Amino acid sequence: MRIGLGGIWQETNTFAPQPTSLTDFQRYQYFEGPDLVAGLRGTGTELGGAIAAAQERRVEPVGLLFGAALPAGTVDRAAFETMLHALVERTRAAPPLDGLMLSLHGAMVVDGHPDPEAELVAALRAVVGELPIGVSLDYHANVGPALPRLADVLVGYRTYPHTDMAERGAETMELVIRMARGRDRPQRHAVKLPLLTVPPAQEDASEPMTSILAAADAITRESGVWTASALPGFAYAESDRLGFTVYVAGDRHAADRANELAAHVWDQRAAFDAPLVSPDRAVALARSGPAPTVLVDVADNVGGGSPGDGTALLHALSRAGARAAVAVLWDPAAVDTAHAADGDRLTLDVGGHSDPMMGPPLRATGRVRRYGPVTYLRSGSYMRRQRVDMGRVVVLEADIGQIVLTERRVVPFDDDHLRAVDVVARDARAIVAKGAIAWKAAFGGYAAQTVYVRTPGYCPAGLDQLAYRSRPAPLYPLERGAEWEAAVAGRQIPRSSND
Ligand SMILES: [Zn+2]
């Protein structure tokens, strides 16, 4: 038996001005044909998990095409169309397949393609006909009505910070193999709730997601149920797919179980709250509290598509005369300047170059350490063994602490990116984390205190800070009176997509 593997994976923040191009995919993760299996085998990614599961069951994984880019602005049309065309052609040219396992993020926005993941599955469906197609999705997937109909099964991550990609990839592969061997298909039911939530409120270890995920797991364990997902979605996109998705696939009762789970989520809607403090207050807490304190720069969340050069917290650290902080800034111009300059002691204007919104640059003086292109393998719980390229790096030993300047944007999902340039985050007094929750995969093991900070950026925790020009309405909490009524056993079912 042979199962084809592929996908296009990106989370799009339409508020981020820089578009995402084919080069962004090619630089981050891009594999075609046999290179896909060779490159992703043994990694903690969805396809890495799928490859392991296939081989355990003596199924041959066939690499088609997989492209992934870091979260950023809208994907340009040519990038998507080029990859989709190549994926379709490789599927057509592959040896006879028995099914497909696709790794899709689920929150991609492409210029001119309103529901790209559904379109991708439809294009492959046209090639493989009735063969089973299983899709793994990120926790932040914005699932539209078409995808649950087009794919035979969807499997969403159940962790945030995301640490279960390999397990979900393996689960998806096992369901595809089951369908290919048994020829049966599950009933599928997706419910879309008019509920918008922000990353700081979506952590799996905190309520309300702890109990929501436990309810989804309990449904998955019921006899006859294949899988259940509770997907909070990604708010930072002008997309008609915004909102919380609940999905159940099973031999029977999929609609009832999905509606029950959706009702549970809806009842908890007021609990998706994220209290924040000002940068100055946050720095005061870091100075008086236990070390290391993680100062969470929520709005400049690189993993949510913000540029990662916001300076609000650096200025606050500087104003307070703070010492021994660690911060990473995306600043290719400062990296260039430092590499071109003579001497080991420099004054640099760092950060704040991408958008006036990200704050003015910070002028900082200190000894610099220069690094040529830095690549490393992730060793933590996020996409273990995935290779990451930071470009050239400069570490500036400023008064406030070590400022790591990178040529490429770096997501703080591991602390290997700091170790690669001889920075020991564990020893810092304060760590500026440009993320919402995912940074816990890097620093969560030794963070002594965590402070969520109100900063500027493209991923604000206050949804009222975003100027949506178009979005579905009503959506709670933007419209406090938004209504959804769960309907179980024969009552009217609003806002749901049937199988
Ligand atoms: Zn995510």
Residues whose N, C-alpha, C, O or C-beta is under 5 A from the ligand:
A	BS01	ZN	D138 Y139 H140
